[in-house]
Amino acid sequence: MVERLYQWTIAWAATPQAEWALLILAFAESSFFPIPPDVLLIAMAVAEPERSFFFAALCTLGSLFGGIFGYFLGKKGGRPILIRWFSNHTIARVERLFQRYDGWAITIAGFTPIPYKVFTLASGVFLIRFRTFVVASLLGRAGRFFIVATLFYFWGAPIKAFIDRYFNWISIAFVVLLVGGFFAFRLLKGRGDPLPETQEN
């Protein structure tokens, strides 16, 4: 069934409604649909690499609003929705990421093999601040989709085989840089804090 959905998703790239399909797919994938929008984004970018950034923007917009829908779905439906749709192991991994990184877990989620919808639902369940959720979702999803768009914009169709083979490694490298930058910022900020004043005797 997943294979049929995959082929059905790619088939939209050759239709006049491809852009609407990309927007709707990105929305649906952030809350309930199993196929990531990257497959349609890549198919469309192969056909029109000069429009790759526009396609990435559509993907980001649809994914952001789909994530917001998933957030409120999780907030209203609670943990039973997570338990029904995902394994306890996956839920536990997501919960550990939230405990360790808080809002940054949502940004990181855009580049992990764990389905993004788990994080959008879990954000509502774990009552992550809505503003934090929106900003982190925008950073994570835009980062993922615009990486793909950039590769196609500059290298066109020949880059497809490279992305198919190494996309997970590219994503992991981005996460390492993102997390490393976050901790470096925290470290530099801590060093820049003024020393407490000493009381005179």
LUMVEX-112870 format. One record per residue: x, y negated, z negated of N, C-alpha, C, O, CB in turn. Coordinates in steps of 0.1 Angstrom, whole numbers, plus 5000, padded with zeros to 4 digits. Glycine has a CB too. Example, Ala and Ser with C-alpha at 12.3 -4.5 7.8 and 13.67 -1.06 7.14 Angstrom:
2
513250574922512350454922513250334922514250334915511350454910 512850224929513750114929512950004921513449894920514150064943 
***
This chain:
201
500850125000500050005000500949875000500649785007499150004988 501949884992502849764992503549745005503649625010503949784981 503849855012504549835025503549775035503849695043504949975030 502249815035501249755043501049605040500949525050499849835042 501049575027500949435024502149355029501949235033500849415008 503249415028504549345033504449315048504749205052505749435030 504049415056503849395070502749295073502949215083503649535077 501649305066500549205068501049065065500648975072499349245059 501849055055502348915051503248865062503148745066503148925038 504148945067505048895078504348865091504648765098506149005081 503248935093502448915106501948775106501648725117501349015107 501648705095501148575095502148475101501648365106500848525081 503348505102504348415107504148375122504448275127505748465106 503448475129503248455144501848395147501448385158503348585151 501148345136499848295138499848135137500748085131498848355128 498848075142498747925141498447885126498747765122497647865149 498047975118497747945104498947975095498747985082496548025099 500147995100501248045093501547945081501847995070502448045102 501447815083501847725072500847735060501247735049501847585077 499547745064498547765053498747895046498547905034497147755059 499048005054499348135048500448125038500448185028499548235059 501548055042502748045033502347975020502748015009503847965040 501547865021501147785010500247875000500447874988500347665014 499347945006498448034998499148154992498948184981497248085007 500048215000500848324995501748284983501748354973501748385006 502348164984503248114973502348094961502848124950503947994977 501148044963500248024951499848154945499948174933498947944956 499448254953498948384948500048464942499848524931498348464960 501248454947502348534942502748494928503248564920503648524951 502548364924502948314911501948354900502248334888502948164912 500848414904499948464894499448604895499148664885498748364894 499348654908498748794908499248874920499248994920497248784908 499648814932499948884944501248954943502248884938499848794956 501449074948502749144946503849114955505049134952502449294947 503549054967504649024977505148884975504348794976504049054991 506448864974507048734972506948654985506948714996508448734967 506748524984506648434996507848435004507848385016506248304992 509048474999510248465006510248535019510848495029511448524998 509448655020509448725032508748655044509248655055508648865030 507748575041507048495051507948365054508048325065505648455046 508548315043509348195045510548225054510848145063509948145031 511148345052512248385061511848405075512548365084512948515055 510748475077510148495090509948365098510248355110508948585090 509348265091509048135097510348055099510447985110508148055088 511348065090512547995092513348055103514147985110513347995079 513248185106513948245117513448185130514248155139513748405117 512148175131511548125143511747975145511947925156510048145143 511747895134511947745135512947705124512447645115510647675134 514247725126515147685115515247535113515547495101516547735119 514847455123514947315121513847265111513847155106514747235134 512847345109511747315099511847385086510847395078510347345106 512947445084513147535072512847455059512247505050514547585071 513347325058513047255046511647225043511147215032513847125046 510847195054509447175053508747305048507847295039508847135066 509147415053508547545048508947565034508047615026509147665057 510147535030510547555016509747465007509347494996512047525014 509447345011508547245004507147305002506647294991508547105010 506647365012505347425011505347535001504447554993504847475025 506347615002506547734993506547684978505947734969507747814996 507347574976507547524963506247464957505847494946508547414963 505447394966504247334962503247444958502547434947503647244973 503047544967502147654964502447734952501647764944502047744976 503747754950504247834939504047754926503647814915505747864940 504247624926504047544914502647544909502347574897504547394916 501647524918500247524914499847664911498947684902499447464926 500347764918500047904914500547934900499848004892500648004924 501747884897502247904883501447834873501247894862503647854883 500947714876500047644866498747724864498247734853499747504871 498247784875497047874873497347994865496548024856496547914887 498548054867498948164859499148124844498848204835500248224864 499748004842499947954828498647954820498548004809500547824828 497547894826496347874819495548014819494848034809495447774826 495848094828495248234828495848304816495048374808495548314841 497148294814497748364802497348294789497148364779499248354804 497148164789496748094777495348134773495148144761496847944779 494448154782493048184779492948334777492248384768492148144790 493548414785493448564785494248634775493948744770493648624798 495448564771496248624761497048744765497148774777495448654749 497648804756498548924758497949034765498549114772499148964745 496649064763495949184770496149174785496249284791494549184767 496249054791496449054805497849104809498049174818496248904810 498849054801500249104803500349254802500949324810501149034794 499749304791499749454789499049534800499549644803499149484775 498049474805497249544816498049544829497949644836495949484818 498749434832499349424845500849464845501349504856499249284849 501549464833502949484833503349584822502549604813503749354832 504449654824504949744814505449674801505749554802506049834820 505349744790505849694778507349654779507749554772505649794766 508149734787509549704788509749564795510549484791510249814797 508949544806509049414813508649294804509349194803508249414825 507549314796507149214787508149184776508349064773505749254780 508749284771509849264761511049194766511549104759510249404755 511449224779512549154785512249004786513048914784512849214799 511048974791510648834793510548764779510948644778509248824800 510048824769509948764756511348734750511548634744509148854746 512248824753513648804748514248684755514948604749514548924750 513948664768514448554775513948424770514648324769514148564790 512648424767512048304761512648274747512848154744510448324759 512848374739513448354726514848294727515348214718513448484718 515548334737516948294739517148164746517948074741517748394746 516348134756516548024765515347924765515447814770516748064779 514247954758513047874758512647834772512447924781513347744750 512447704775511947664788512947704800512447724811511747524788 514247714797515147744807514947884813515247914824516647744802 514247974805513948104810513048104822513148184831513248184799 512148004823511247984834512047944847511747994858510147874831 513047854845513847824856514647944861514747964873514847704853 515248014852516048134855515148234862515648314871516648194843 513948244858512948344864512848334879512548434885511648334857 513048214884512948204899513948284906513848304918512948064902 515048324899516148394906516348534901517348594904517348314904 515448584893515648724887514748824895513748784901515248724872 515048954894514249054901512849074894511949124899514949184901 512749024881511449034874510448944881510748824884511548994859 509248994885508248914892507948774884507848774872506948984893 507948674892507748534886506448524879506348454869507848434896 505448594883504048594877504148634863503348594855503148674885 505048724859505148764845505548644836504948624825506248874843 506348554841506848434834505748334833505548264823508048374840 504948314844503848214843502848254833502348174826503248194857 502448384834501448434824501948434810501248384801500948574828 503248474808503848474795503948334789503848324777505148544796 504248244798504348104793503148054786503147984776504748004804 501948094792500648064785500448144773499948084763499548084795 500848274773500648354761501448314750501048304738500948504765 502748274752503648234742503648084739504348034731505048264746 502648014745502347874742503547784745503847694737501847854728 504247804756505347714760504747584763503647574769506147774772 505447474760504847334762504647324777505447364786505847224758 503447274781503047264795504047174803504347214814501647204796 504447064798505346984805506647054808507247044819505646854797 507147124798508347204800508147304810509047324819508747274786 507047374810506747474820506747414834507347474843505347544817 506047304836505947244850507347204855507747234866505047124849 508147134847509447094851510347214854511047214864510147004840 510347314845511247434847510747504859511647564867511147514835 509447524862508947594873509347514886509747584896507447604873 509247384886509647314898511147324901511547344913509347164896 511947324891513447344893513747484898514547494908514147314880 513147584892513447724895512947754909513747814917512847814885 511747724912511147764925511747684936512047734947509647754925 511947554935512547474945513947524948514347524959512547324941 514647554937516047604939516047724947516947734957516647624926 515247824944515247944952514847924967515547974975514248044945 513747854969513247844983514147754991514347775003511847784983 514747644985515647554993517047614996517647575005515747424986 517447714987518647784991518447865004519247855013519047884980 517347935005516948005017516847905029517447935040515648085016 516147795027515947695038517347645043517547625055515047585033 518247615033519547555037520347655045520947615055520347525024 520347785042521047885050520547885064521247895073520948015043 519247895065518647895079518747775087519047775099517147935078 518747655080518847525087520247515093520347465105518547415077 521247555086522547545092523047655100523947645109523547525080 522547785097523147895105522047965113522448055121523747995095 520747935111519747995120519548145118519848195107520047965134 518948205128518548345127519748445123519448535116518048395140 520948415128522048515124522248535109522848635105523348465130 521848435101522048445087521048545080521248585069521848315080 520048595088518948675082519548805076519248845065517948705092 520448875083521048995079521848975066521749055057521949055089 522548865065523248825053522348805041522648855030524148705055 521248735043520248715032519648845028519548875016519248615037 519248925037518649055034519549135025519049215017518249125047 520849125028521749215021522249155008522449224998522949245030 522449025007523148964996522248864988522748794979524348895000 520948854991520148754984520148764969520248664962518748754989 520048884964520148904949521448854943521448804932519949054946 522548874951523848834945523848674946524448614937524948894953 523348624956523248474957522448414945522848314939522648424971 521348484943520448444932521148454918521048364910519148524931 521848564916522648584904523648474902523848424891523248724903 524448444913525448344912524848204908525448134900526148324926 523648174914522948054910522648044896522747944889521748034919 522148164891521748164876522948144868522848074857521048304873 524048214871525248194863525748044863526047994852526448284869 525647984874526047844875525047754867525447664860526047794889 523747794868522747714861522947724846522947624838521347764865 523047844841523147874826524547814821524547754811523148024823 525547834830526847774826526847624825527347564815527947814836 526147564834525947414833525247374821525547264815525347364846 524147444818523347414806524147414793524147324785522147514805 524947524792525747534779526847434779527247384769526347684778 527447404791528447304792527947164787528547094780529147294806 526647134792526047014788525847004773526046904767524746994796 525347114768525147124753526447104745526447034735524447254749 527447164750528747154744529347004744529746954734529847244750 529246944756529746814757528846714749529346614744529746774772 527546734749526646654741526946664726526946564719525246694744 527246784722527646804708528946734704529046674693527746954705 529846734713531146664711531046514711531746444704532246704721 530046464718529846324719529046264708528946144707529146294732 528446344699527646294688528446214678529646264675526846404681 528046104673528846024664529046104651528146174646528245884661 530146084645530446144632529546074621529345954622531946134628 529146154611528246094601529145994593530346024590527646204592 528445894588529245784581529445844566528645914561528345654580 530645814561530945854548530545744538530645624541532445884546 530045794527529645694517530845644509531745714505528545754507 530845514507531945454499531645474484530545474480532045294502 532745504478532645524463532645384456532545384444533945604458 
***
